Amino acid sequence: MSTKPDRFPDDYANWLAGIRQRIVAARQRAALAANAELIGLYWQIGHEILDRQRSAQWGDKVLDRLARDLREAFPEIKGFSSRNLKYMRYFAEHCPQQAFGQQSAAQLPWFHIVTLLTKLAAPETREWYARRAIAEGWSRATLEVSIRNRLHERQGRAVTNFDAHLPAPQSQLAHETLKDPYLFDFLGLGDDAHERDIENALMRHITRFLLELGHGFAFVGQQYRLEVGDQEFFIDLLFYHTRLKCYVVVELKAGAFKPEHAGQLNFYLTAVDRQIKAPDDKPTIGLLLCKTKNRLVAEYALSGIDKPMGVAEYQLVRALPEPLLTNLPTVEELETELGAVEADTPERSKA
């Protein structure tokens, strides 16, 4: 009896890749479904606690007893501590529709929800961060950093000329990508730091820098060399934005914004468009980061520029107030009590 040679089919690699993708997708769907069930259960328990405490004048001693009884009934399940029951009650009280505005709470891991409830007071602000966390797959650490740095007050605040030089969908996304001011307090530099010192420090802390720049920025180079007419020019920092599908030129200025800065950046954008930009890339945009700026001067300067760019300030020393903290236990305390893992929730990206 003859046998066929033991040879793999030519399309085996593609077939395997397809199976792996389906397995990953199925696991993600299962994790999301399990998370939705968990969040729904927590809200129901919290709602019942809230309702019974209001109608029967229960005190927190009842919660302590409930926590003990639930742990005895389900010793293998973490999450029924007295502290977590209080968070469930707080969740039901402040999210009566199991949502942060238009964003379903079931799309977020439990500790994300606790973070939003305990660190933010205004419902519209909670919705803003919930929307961003869901859309960009934020880890809880990224969510906490964004809240601490008051991202909602800075996003989309840079002076730009995008409306005049980019088509409508691209211009809006580009404008929302930039912020003002940028916070570089993690560099450990004083306000008198020079441009090159700031630039080098940003490279030493590139992960924190990319986090501050925001989702979608990919680092290309520092002091990126361009040659124009037998002369050398060097871009401070060059990035590619994966969502905008374009290069982003960043120039640092240790002093106040001056109109001539826009002219210099305009030259760099022209050079990148002609020498680096691929045919299917969108127009290169520029960002001038200055220690200070006069907003009206910046608007006037950009109105006479034919390339898309924005102007924003940066802070080397924190000048933003700390966000609200409630009198509830911290998320860290709760995580320690529950085992410091989000085992029952979907994985989040670490952006």
C-alpha positions in Angstrom: 0.0 0.0 0.0 1.5 3.3 -1.1 1.5 6.3 1.1 1.6 10.0 0.1 4.8 11.9 1.1 4.5 13.8 4.4 4.4 17.3 3.0 2.6 20.3 4.4 0.1 22.0 2.0 1.3 25.4 0.6 -1.5 27.3 2.3 -0.9 25.8 5.7 0.7 28.9 7.2 -2.2 31.1 6.2 -4.7 28.5 7.4 -2.9 28.4 10.8 -2.8 32.2 11.1 -6.6 32.3 10.4 -7.3 29.7 13.1 -5.1 31.6 15.6 -7.0 34.9 14.8 -10.4 33.2 15.4 -9.2 31.7 18.7 -8.0 35.1 19.9 -11.3 36.7 18.8 -13.3 34.0 20.5 -11.4 34.4 23.7 -11.8 38.2 23.6 -15.6 37.8 23.1 -15.8 35.3 25.9 -13.8 37.7 28.2 -16.1 40.6 27.3 -19.2 38.5 27.9 -17.9 37.4 31.3 -17.0 41.0 32.2 -20.5 42.2 31.2 -22.0 39.5 33.5 -19.7 40.4 36.4 -20.4 44.2 36.1 -24.2 43.5 35.8 -24.0 41.3 38.9 -22.1 43.9 40.8 -24.6 46.6 39.8 -27.6 44.4 40.9 -26.1 43.7 44.3 -25.2 47.3 44.7 -28.7 48.4 43.7 -30.3 46.0 46.2 -28.0 47.1 49.0 -28.8 50.7 48.2 -32.6 50.0 48.1 -32.6 48.1 51.3 -30.5 50.6 53.2 -32.8 53.3 52.2 -36.0 51.5 53.1 -34.9 49.6 56.2 -32.2 52.0 57.5 -29.5 49.4 57.3 -26.1 50.3 58.5 -22.7 49.2 57.3 -22.7 46.4 59.9 -25.1 44.5 57.7 -22.6 44.8 54.8 -19.9 43.3 57.0 -22.2 40.4 57.8 -23.2 40.0 54.1 -19.5 40.0 53.1 -18.7 37.2 55.6 -21.7 35.1 54.5 -20.9 35.5 50.8 -17.2 34.6 51.4 -18.3 31.5 53.3 -20.7 30.5 50.6 -18.2 31.1 47.8 -14.7 30.8 49.3 -13.2 30.4 45.8 -14.5 33.7 44.5 -12.9 37.0 45.4 -14.8 40.2 45.1 -17.3 40.0 48.0 -15.3 41.9 50.6 -17.1 44.6 52.6 -15.1 47.3 50.8 -16.1 45.9 47.4 -19.7 45.8 48.4 -19.5 49.5 49.3 -18.1 50.1 45.8 -21.0 48.2 44.3 -23.5 50.4 46.2 -21.6 53.5 45.1 -21.7 52.2 41.5 -25.5 51.6 41.6 -26.0 55.0 43.2 -24.0 57.0 40.7 -24.7 54.9 37.6 -28.5 54.2 37.8 -28.6 53.1 34.2 -25.4 51.0 34.4 -23.7 53.5 32.1 -21.5 56.6 32.1 -23.6 58.8 29.9 -23.8 57.0 26.5 -21.0 54.5 27.4 -22.1 51.1 28.9 -20.2 50.4 32.1 -20.1 46.7 31.0 -17.5 47.6 28.4 -15.0 48.5 31.2 -13.2 46.3 33.8 -14.4 46.7 37.4 -11.3 48.6 38.6 -11.7 51.1 35.7 -15.2 51.7 36.9 -14.1 52.2 40.5 -11.4 54.6 39.3 -13.9 56.7 37.4 -16.3 56.8 40.4 -13.8 57.7 43.0 -11.5 60.1 41.2 -14.1 62.1 39.2 -17.2 64.0 40.5 -18.9 65.3 37.3 -20.9 62.8 35.3 -20.0 64.4 32.0 -16.3 64.1 32.9 -16.7 60.5 33.8 -18.4 59.9 30.5 -15.5 61.6 28.6 -12.9 59.3 30.2 -15.0 56.2 29.9 -15.4 56.9 26.2 -11.7 57.4 25.7 -10.8 54.3 27.8 -13.2 52.1 25.7 -12.2 53.5 22.3 -8.4 53.3 23.0 -8.2 50.3 25.2 -6.6 52.1 28.1 -5.1 50.1 31.0 -6.2 51.3 34.4 -2.7 52.9 34.9 -3.2 54.9 31.7 -6.7 55.9 32.9 -5.3 57.1 36.2 -2.5 59.1 34.7 -4.9 60.7 32.2 -7.2 61.7 35.1 -4.4 63.0 37.3 -3.1 65.0 34.4 -6.6 66.4 33.6 -6.5 65.3 30.0 -10.0 66.4 29.4 -9.1 70.0 30.0 -6.1 69.9 27.6 -7.1 67.7 24.7 -7.9 69.6 21.5 -6.8 73.0 23.0 -3.7 73.7 20.8 -3.8 76.6 18.4 -4.0 75.1 14.9 -4.7 76.0 11.2 -5.9 72.5 10.4 -9.4 73.7 9.3 -7.7 75.6 6.5 -5.3 73.0 5.2 -6.8 69.5 6.0 -10.1 68.0 4.8 -12.9 68.0 7.3 -12.6 64.5 8.8 -8.8 64.7 9.0 -8.8 68.2 10.4 -11.1 67.4 13.3 -9.2 64.2 14.2 -5.8 66.0 13.9 -7.1 68.9 16.1 -8.3 66.5 18.8 -5.0 64.7 18.7 -3.1 67.7 20.0 -3.4 69.1 23.5 -2.3 72.3 25.4 -0.4 72.3 27.6 1.8 69.2 27.4 3.1 68.0 30.8 6.8 67.0 30.9 7.1 67.1 34.7 8.4 63.5 34.6 11.7 64.8 33.2 12.9 66.2 36.5 14.0 69.5 34.8 13.6 73.0 36.0 11.9 75.8 34.1 15.3 77.1 32.9 16.2 74.0 31.0 17.6 74.4 27.4 16.0 73.0 24.3 18.5 70.2 23.8 18.3 69.2 27.5 14.6 68.8 27.2 14.9 66.9 23.9 17.5 64.5 25.3 15.5 64.0 28.5 12.4 63.2 26.4 14.4 60.5 24.6 15.5 59.0 27.9 11.8 58.9 28.9 10.4 58.0 25.5 7.7 55.7 27.0 6.3 58.5 29.2 6.7 60.9 26.3 4.7 58.8 24.0 2.1 58.4 26.6 1.8 62.1 27.0 1.7 62.7 23.2 -1.3 60.3 23.1 -2.6 57.2 21.3 -1.2 56.6 17.8 2.2 58.3 17.9 5.2 56.1 16.7 8.7 57.5 17.2 10.8 57.8 14.0 13.9 59.8 15.0 15.6 62.6 16.9 17.6 65.3 15.1 16.3 63.7 11.9 18.6 64.8 9.1 17.3 66.4 5.9 19.3 67.6 3.0 18.0 70.5 0.9 20.1 72.3 -1.7 23.4 70.7 -0.4 22.6 72.0 3.1 21.8 69.9 6.2 18.8 70.6 8.4 17.8 68.7 11.5 14.3 68.1 12.8 14.1 68.0 16.6 11.7 65.0 16.7 9.9 63.1 14.0 6.9 60.8 14.5 4.4 58.9 12.5 0.8 58.9 13.6 -0.9 55.6 12.9 -4.5 56.9 13.0 -3.8 60.1 11.1 -1.7 58.2 8.6 0.9 61.0 8.4 4.3 62.1 9.7 4.3 64.6 12.6 7.2 67.0 13.0 7.8 68.3 16.5 10.0 71.3 17.2 10.9 72.4 20.7 11.4 76.0 21.8 12.7 76.9 25.2 11.3 80.3 25.1 8.1 82.1 24.0 6.5 81.4 20.6 7.7 83.7 17.8 6.1 84.0 14.4 9.4 83.1 12.7 9.2 79.7 14.4 6.1 78.9 12.2 8.1 79.7 9.1 10.9 77.4 10.1 8.5 74.5 10.8 6.7 75.2 7.5 10.0 74.6 5.7 10.5 71.3 7.5 7.0 70.1 6.6 7.6 70.9 2.9 10.8 68.9 3.0 9.3 65.9 4.7 6.3 65.9 2.2 8.7 66.0 -0.7 11.4 63.6 0.5 9.9 61.2 3.0 6.1 61.1 2.7 4.7 58.1 0.7 2.1 58.7 -2.0 -0.6 57.2 0.3 0.4 59.2 3.4 -1.7 62.1 4.4 -0.1 65.6 4.5 2.6 66.0 7.2 1.6 68.1 10.2 3.7 70.1 12.6 3.7 70.8 16.3 5.6 73.7 17.9 6.1 73.1 21.6 7.0 76.4 23.3 7.5 77.4 26.9 4.9 80.1 26.6 2.8 81.5 23.8 0.4 84.4 23.1 -2.6 82.8 21.7 -3.5 85.7 19.4 0.0 86.0 18.1 0.0 82.2 17.3 -3.3 82.5 15.5 -2.0 85.4 13.4 1.2 83.5 12.6 -0.5 80.3 11.5 -3.0 82.1 9.3 -0.3 83.0 6.9 1.2 79.5 6.8 0.3 77.0 4.0 1.1 73.8 5.9 -1.0 72.3 8.7 0.5 72.9 12.1 -0.3 73.6 15.7 1.2 75.6 18.6 1.1 74.5 22.2 2.9 75.1 25.5 4.7 72.6 27.6 5.2 72.5 31.4 8.3 71.1 33.0 6.9 71.7 36.5 3.3 70.6 37.3 0.9 73.5 37.4 -2.3 71.5 37.2 -4.4 70.9 40.4 -4.8 67.4 41.6 -8.2 65.7 40.8 -10.9 65.0 43.3 -10.3 62.1 45.8 -13.3 60.6 47.6 -13.4 59.3 51.1 -13.8 55.7 49.9 -10.9 53.3 50.1 -8.4 53.7 47.3 -8.4 51.4 44.3 -4.9 50.2 45.4 -6.3 49.1 48.8 -9.1 47.3 47.1 -6.8 45.6 44.6 -4.6 44.4 47.5 -7.6 43.0 49.3 -8.9 41.2 46.2 -5.6 39.9 45.0 -4.4 42.8 42.8 -5.5 41.2 39.5 -8.4 41.7 37.1 -8.6 38.0 36.3 -12.3 38.1 35.4 -12.1 41.1 33.0 -11.0 41.5 29.4 -7.4 42.4 28.7 -6.7 46.0 28.0 -3.9 47.4 26.0 -1.1 49.2 27.8 -1.2 52.4 25.8 
